């Protein structure tokens, strides 16, 4: 069936067009009329469905360039703390979930915010009070820390004599006793004991996650970890089952997990999984390398050490999970094998090490659309290197605000100069690399409009205090066209979808209809925009 969209405005994937009509037929854009012609009826076949935009905006559907859909779906159906605020609310939810699931051997879920606890580190004693009889393991929102109870610590054999792993840290009291928070690689000490996710659970999680993404206008994505990682089972088989069954609606790229404890000997296995998992709308053609941790727990890799609360340098400069030489070897080998490389880089050293690795590629190795995600701190000397090396900047814009995590757990430990290097989206844009965008859900909401709001205003829509009122480094804001382009044509490009992400004749009709035109209103109201409908191949997959 053909569909005619009229009565509103258009963002075409690159620029704001204004008043427009768009005709869709056979899953593709058939015609676009703009300007003076926007009010003239398009020649539509009989039986065409007519969608009145009612003054809203039509745009290419959003593409999330860094997300964890099965993981997010699992958290939604388990003990979900992501929509709650504060220690008491978390503990009440854990108590209630445990009471209504008496037969579960482990309590799993997650989504707590580090800012809810002193120093960002909750304690086992709190969980012991609400679940004394079973182990509890709850990752935080960024999945770089795990909150466990005493039963979980005992089952894992973690005590004052347990050494920290080389890629993580056990939070301890003054006597050396573990207190209940495990950072980075230390999470594996407990997560290795978790029950395996069943196929039915994984399939339900993927379906729930996909439905949620459609509700916020997302039509495709890159899943940033396809493999086993700290308690997460490999979501690849769930994607393959959905692709074969025809229930995977959007086109998805899977980033296969690079095991940092292994080397180039894992390449044959990655090739096999690429061939095995790639089917229909799912392509396992990228590889994810996590080069460092996160700033809030002191594991993001910095060129200079973190500060203590008094502003003095410490002995900690974070973790490079791969030695830079090994990282370069991995990137060259992966590119030679035709893999796109997707690197997690948070700290300025982690980002620099990633760029150094890409600098070792020849011209043939640079055409695979490699990207570095997160980019919290970039040394000013490295901003221009993205464009020079042909590396895309994969931004999670929602984090670029003065929320509690930034104010309490980041700024004091970076110092005034480095604090100004954070999320330099404006400088990146001016330097010319391709910008792509994602959410990292379930770390944060998958709503692209919330992220676009922050990208443009450097505030968080609807939040009280500095996060919602005081722009964070406003010189690094993006204009609205650039932010929309990053989340549409930019992210479609990073997924190799050159026929998507734009509204022009011949393009795939992956579209989103918004309830208002954010280009016509004040920037402070971008985040109030809601999705009316989401379309893939010209058919609705979500209608509010």
Buried (B, 14 or more C-beta within 10 A) or exposed (E): EBBBBBBBBBBBBBEBBBBBBBBBBEBBBBBBBBEEEBEEEBEBEEEBEEBEBEEBBBBBBBBBBBBBBBBBBBBBEBBBBBEBEEBEBBBEBBBEBBEEEEEBEBBBBBBBBBBBBEEBBBBBEBBBEBBEEBBBBBBBBBBBBBBBBBBBBEBBEBEEEBEBBEBBBBBBEEEEBBBBBBBBBBBBBBBEBBEEBEEEBBBBBBBBBBBBBBBBBBBBBBBBBBBBBBBBBBBBBBBBBBBEEEEBBBBBBBBBBBBBEEBEEBBEEBBEBBEEBBBBBBBBBBBBBBBBBBBBBBBBBBBBBBBEEEEEEEEBBBBBBBEBEBBBBBBBBBBEBEBBBBBBBBBBBBBBBBBBBBBBBEEEBBEBBBBBBBBBBBBEEBBBBBBEBBBBBBBBBBBBBBBBBBBBBBBBBBBEEBBBBBBBBBBBBEBEBBBBBBBBBBBBBBBBBBBBBBBBBBBBBEBEEBBBEEBBBEEBBBBBBBBBBBBBBBBBBBBBBEBBBBBBEEBBBBBBBBBBBBBEEEBBEBBBBBBBBBBBBBEBBBEE
